[in-house]
Amino acid sequence: MTDDPAQTLTPETLFSDRSIWQSWLDVEAALARAQAEIGMIPAWAAEEITRHARIEAIGEDRLRQSIRRTMAPILSLTRCLAENAGEAGRYVHWGATTQNVMQTGRLLLVRHARGSMDAALARSFERLAVLARDHAETPMAGRTNRRHAVPITFGFKVAGWIEELGRAVDRLDDAGRRSFRLPFGGAVGAFHSYGEDGPALMAALARELDLGELAVPGRTVNDLFVEYVVQLAMFGMTTERIAREAYVLMTEEIGELSERLDLGVVGSSTMPHKINPKHVVRLQAECSRLRAQAAPALEAGLSSHEGDAAANHLLSSVLDTALPLAWTVAGDLERLLDRLEVHPQRMRENLMRTGGLVATERLMMALAPVAGRSRAHDLVHHAVEGMVEGGKDLETKLLEVPEVRAMGEDELRALLDPAGYVGQSPAIARRLAEAAEERAATLLG
């Protein structure tokens, strides 16, 4: 894309008419330079074409009116560019076809969006690293099936977020290696208008645009875009899972997380006591919309023969929705994480709600060498059942078991302390904090 500050892109303007038209002009200019490089057109012509390949020089109103008449956007664009370029205009769009330019231009915009996403994701990884390290030893209840399982630390939970988000980025990188390839082979992909110079032109243009090459650079390579959209949907799934988990932990009755809101933010127009989460709910809605783009993207991949305008229209529509959404999701994840507040005391209180039940696995494993694994499980399980039915506290009921009584009250109390039974949570949290920092540096580099 052009380096003109006036062309600074945002999620809202990524696929605006102006941005798309400029991406096509960028492709036309790069095509001219590549053709000059291999001697297909004069070098002076490529210089003139490049100099005039700016939407400001052509004029948005002029181009829009032309497109309205021709209903052929690339034809209108190249006519306007040729008129502006004077004698060099004879070499504009030399041997190219409409879909070559359209697909390549959109590919440049997709890549631009990914670069901006990476910057936001890098900052998210940095924030996750801080959370994982600062709370590597902050105990909380691990939950399975929405019930207390065994104790963990909040840093361990964040470590899981880090690793899953890392996998989402890996998948995008992997898809990008296949997707960012130049679909520029003429009318059907066999270089008819370029003849034996076609492969050389493909190589030169790929270098100009910093894209990979295709062995069959046809017009029905929609699968390249489709795979990328599907991986963006997977990124949306991962981000939504993080947001949903945070949202649940913000529940009044749990209260282990909250959002830091600016002064003056209002929760409800009718309930003055309400302080509603704002960022996490918007992020979940955006992620849901992003995930929903996978299905229509797969439909767009069902293109036919050597060219299919219907499939291409659908694909353009999907890209126009998915890419700005993914860019927005990446930015809003960063904002949520930056405003996330952790409440260790509430985590501790919730952890202790079961009165040591959450750590009974530790007691079971301490009994196993004496009683055997299965019997140890049954002894503890029946004691817990008896506690619930008989209304006794856990320690009293457990001390009725001879094997437990032999341990002594102090050791039993220590074994049932949830904060002392977090497994490798701290070590995992610190290791993933370091991994998150490395990931952030890579994304920024």
Secondary structure as UniProt FT lines:
FT   HELIX           5..7
FT   TURN            11..15
FT   HELIX           17..37
FT   TURN            38..39
FT   HELIX           43..52
FT   HELIX           55..58
FT   HELIX           60..70
FT   HELIX           73..84
FT   HELIX           86..91
FT   TURN            92..95
FT   HELIX           98..134
FT   TURN            135..137
FT   STRAND          139..144
FT   TURN            145..146
FT   STRAND          147..153
FT   HELIX           154..179
FT   TURN            186..188
FT   TURN            192..194
FT   HELIX           195..197
FT   HELIX           198..209
FT   HELIX           222..249
FT   TURN            252..254
FT   STRAND          257..259
FT   TURN            263..264
FT   TURN            272..273
FT   HELIX           279..291
FT   TURN            292..293
FT   HELIX           294..300
FT   TURN            305..306
FT   HELIX           309..339
FT   STRAND          340..342
FT   HELIX           344..351
FT   HELIX           352..354
FT   TURN            355..356
FT   HELIX           357..359
FT   HELIX           360..371
FT   HELIX           373..390
FT   HELIX           394..398
FT   TURN            399..400
FT   HELIX           402..405
FT   TURN            406..407
FT   HELIX           409..415
FT   HELIX           418..420
FT   TURN            423..424
FT   HELIX           425..444
//
